Amino acid sequence: MGIQPIVSAKHRETKQFYTLYNTLDDTKLYLEKEMSLLNSIYENYGNACKLMSRWKKFGGEHEEE
């Protein structure tokens, strides 16, 4: 067995590891963005509910006049 098949196999293996790393890194990035979005929604949900309550109250008072 010559050196060429060994080098070729090692190159293929290294390339697969780089591909796996890049895929996992991209997945991590997307998950971090999704977590950021979900945290933002969670943090602002209470304020949005209060605002909707005030909006409905204002709308109801306005309709009675």
PyMOL commands that place a pseudoatom at each C-alpha (Angstrom):
pseudoatom trace, name=CA, resn=MET, resi=1, chain=A, elem=C, hetatm=0, pos=[0.000, 0.000, 0.000]
pseudoatom trace, name=CA, resn=GLY, resi=2, chain=A, elem=C, hetatm=0, pos=[1.460, 3.312, -1.079]
pseudoatom trace, name=CA, resn=ILE, resi=3, chain=A, elem=C, hetatm=0, pos=[1.286, 6.656, 0.637]
pseudoatom trace, name=CA, resn=GLN, resi=4, chain=A, elem=C, hetatm=0, pos=[-1.195, 8.159, -1.846]
pseudoatom trace, name=CA, resn=PRO, resi=5, chain=A, elem=C, hetatm=0, pos=[-4.235, 6.121, -0.668]
pseudoatom trace, name=CA, resn=ILE, resi=6, chain=A, elem=C, hetatm=0, pos=[-3.420, 6.924, 2.952]
pseudoatom trace, name=CA, resn=VAL, resi=7, chain=A, elem=C, hetatm=0, pos=[-3.135, 10.660, 2.250]
pseudoatom trace, name=CA, resn=SER, resi=8, chain=A, elem=C, hetatm=0, pos=[-6.316, 10.547, 0.173]
pseudoatom trace, name=CA, resn=ALA, resi=9, chain=A, elem=C, hetatm=0, pos=[-8.249, 8.762, 2.929]
pseudoatom trace, name=CA, resn=LYS, resi=10, chain=A, elem=C, hetatm=0, pos=[-6.981, 11.207, 5.557]
pseudoatom trace, name=CA, resn=HIS, resi=11, chain=A, elem=C, hetatm=0, pos=[-7.934, 14.142, 3.314]
pseudoatom trace, name=CA, resn=ARG, resi=12, chain=A, elem=C, hetatm=0, pos=[-11.456, 12.728, 2.863]
pseudoatom trace, name=CA, resn=GLU, resi=13, chain=A, elem=C, hetatm=0, pos=[-11.811, 12.198, 6.607]
pseudoatom trace, name=CA, resn=THR, resi=14, chain=A, elem=C, hetatm=0, pos=[-10.601, 15.734, 7.359]
pseudoatom trace, name=CA, resn=LYS, resi=15, chain=A, elem=C, hetatm=0, pos=[-13.002, 17.168, 4.779]
pseudoatom trace, name=CA, resn=GLN, resi=16, chain=A, elem=C, hetatm=0, pos=[-15.889, 15.286, 6.418]
pseudoatom trace, name=CA, resn=PHE, resi=17, chain=A, elem=C, hetatm=0, pos=[-14.938, 16.687, 9.830]
pseudoatom trace, name=CA, resn=TYR, resi=18, chain=A, elem=C, hetatm=0, pos=[-14.845, 20.233, 8.424]
pseudoatom trace, name=CA, resn=THR, resi=19, chain=A, elem=C, hetatm=0, pos=[-18.271, 19.718, 6.834]
pseudoatom trace, name=CA, resn=LEU, resi=20, chain=A, elem=C, hetatm=0, pos=[-19.676, 18.362, 10.101]
pseudoatom trace, name=CA, resn=TYR, resi=21, chain=A, elem=C, hetatm=0, pos=[-18.191, 21.265, 12.076]
pseudoatom trace, name=CA, resn=ASN, resi=22, chain=A, elem=C, hetatm=0, pos=[-19.611, 23.841, 9.660]
pseudoatom trace, name=CA, resn=THR, resi=23, chain=A, elem=C, hetatm=0, pos=[-23.042, 22.200, 9.744]
pseudoatom trace, name=CA, resn=LEU, resi=24, chain=A, elem=C, hetatm=0, pos=[-23.080, 22.137, 13.540]
pseudoatom trace, name=CA, resn=ASP, resi=25, chain=A, elem=C, hetatm=0, pos=[-21.868, 25.741, 13.701]
pseudoatom trace, name=CA, resn=ASP, resi=26, chain=A, elem=C, hetatm=0, pos=[-24.661, 26.859, 11.348]
pseudoatom trace, name=CA, resn=THR, resi=27, chain=A, elem=C, hetatm=0, pos=[-27.202, 24.930, 13.431]
pseudoatom trace, name=CA, resn=LYS, resi=28, chain=A, elem=C, hetatm=0, pos=[-25.922, 26.614, 16.594]
pseudoatom trace, name=CA, resn=LEU, resi=29, chain=A, elem=C, hetatm=0, pos=[-26.240, 30.039, 14.959]
pseudoatom trace, name=CA, resn=TYR, resi=30, chain=A, elem=C, hetatm=0, pos=[-29.837, 29.392, 13.861]
pseudoatom trace, name=CA, resn=LEU, resi=31, chain=A, elem=C, hetatm=0, pos=[-30.775, 28.055, 17.303]
pseudoatom trace, name=CA, resn=GLU, resi=32, chain=A, elem=C, hetatm=0, pos=[-29.263, 31.118, 18.999]
pseudoatom trace, name=CA, resn=LYS, resi=33, chain=A, elem=C, hetatm=0, pos=[-31.288, 33.397, 16.711]
pseudoatom trace, name=CA, resn=GLU, resi=34, chain=A, elem=C, hetatm=0, pos=[-34.446, 31.405, 17.416]
pseudoatom trace, name=CA, resn=MET, resi=35, chain=A, elem=C, hetatm=0, pos=[-33.823, 31.550, 21.177]
pseudoatom trace, name=CA, resn=SER, resi=36, chain=A, elem=C, hetatm=0, pos=[-33.288, 35.299, 20.937]
pseudoatom trace, name=CA, resn=LEU, resi=37, chain=A, elem=C, hetatm=0, pos=[-36.587, 35.700, 19.097]
pseudoatom trace, name=CA, resn=LEU, resi=38, chain=A, elem=C, hetatm=0, pos=[-38.465, 33.497, 21.579]
pseudoatom trace, name=CA, resn=ASN, resi=39, chain=A, elem=C, hetatm=0, pos=[-36.951, 35.371, 24.541]
pseudoatom trace, name=CA, resn=SER, resi=40, chain=A, elem=C, hetatm=0, pos=[-37.981, 38.678, 22.998]
pseudoatom trace, name=CA, resn=ILE, resi=41, chain=A, elem=C, hetatm=0, pos=[-41.551, 37.438, 22.528]
pseudoatom trace, name=CA, resn=TYR, resi=42, chain=A, elem=C, hetatm=0, pos=[-41.641, 36.117, 26.093]
pseudoatom trace, name=CA, resn=GLU, resi=43, chain=A, elem=C, hetatm=0, pos=[-40.280, 39.363, 27.565]
pseudoatom trace, name=CA, resn=ASN, resi=44, chain=A, elem=C, hetatm=0, pos=[-42.734, 41.550, 25.661]
pseudoatom trace, name=CA, resn=TYR, resi=45, chain=A, elem=C, hetatm=0, pos=[-45.848, 39.355, 25.964]
pseudoatom trace, name=CA, resn=GLY, resi=46, chain=A, elem=C, hetatm=0, pos=[-46.966, 40.881, 29.271]
pseudoatom trace, name=CA, resn=ASN, resi=47, chain=A, elem=C, hetatm=0, pos=[-46.631, 44.417, 27.946]
pseudoatom trace, name=CA, resn=ALA, resi=48, chain=A, elem=C, hetatm=0, pos=[-48.556, 43.501, 24.816]
pseudoatom trace, name=CA, resn=CYS, resi=49, chain=A, elem=C, hetatm=0, pos=[-51.391, 42.035, 26.892]
pseudoatom trace, name=CA, resn=LYS, resi=50, chain=A, elem=C, hetatm=0, pos=[-51.570, 45.185, 29.036]
pseudoatom trace, name=CA, resn=LEU, resi=51, chain=A, elem=C, hetatm=0, pos=[-51.585, 47.332, 25.937]
pseudoatom trace, name=CA, resn=MET, resi=52, chain=A, elem=C, hetatm=0, pos=[-54.381, 45.270, 24.360]
pseudoatom trace, name=CA, resn=SER, resi=53, chain=A, elem=C, hetatm=0, pos=[-56.399, 45.517, 27.576]
pseudoatom trace, name=CA, resn=ARG, resi=54, chain=A, elem=C, hetatm=0, pos=[-56.026, 49.294, 27.605]
pseudoatom trace, name=CA, resn=TRP, resi=55, chain=A, elem=C, hetatm=0, pos=[-56.827, 49.440, 23.907]
pseudoatom trace, name=CA, resn=LYS, resi=56, chain=A, elem=C, hetatm=0, pos=[-60.027, 47.409, 24.393]
pseudoatom trace, name=CA, resn=LYS, resi=57, chain=A, elem=C, hetatm=0, pos=[-60.980, 49.537, 27.405]
pseudoatom trace, name=CA, resn=PHE, resi=58, chain=A, elem=C, hetatm=0, pos=[-60.425, 52.714, 25.420]
pseudoatom trace, name=CA, resn=GLY, resi=59, chain=A, elem=C, hetatm=0, pos=[-62.380, 51.313, 22.476]
pseudoatom trace, name=CA, resn=GLY, resi=60, chain=A, elem=C, hetatm=0, pos=[-65.266, 50.247, 24.721]
pseudoatom trace, name=CA, resn=GLU, resi=61, chain=A, elem=C, hetatm=0, pos=[-65.484, 53.647, 26.406]
pseudoatom trace, name=CA, resn=HIS, resi=62, chain=A, elem=C, hetatm=0, pos=[-65.304, 55.360, 23.059]
pseudoatom trace, name=CA, resn=GLU, resi=63, chain=A, elem=C, hetatm=0, pos=[-68.170, 53.266, 21.642]
pseudoatom trace, name=CA, resn=GLU, resi=64, chain=A, elem=C, hetatm=0, pos=[-70.458, 54.070, 24.604]
pseudoatom trace, name=CA, resn=GLU, resi=65, chain=A, elem=C, hetatm=0, pos=[-70.207, 57.827, 24.072]
for i in range(1, 65): cmd.bond("trace and resi %d" % i, "trace and resi %d" % (i + 1))
show_as sticks, trace
zoom trace
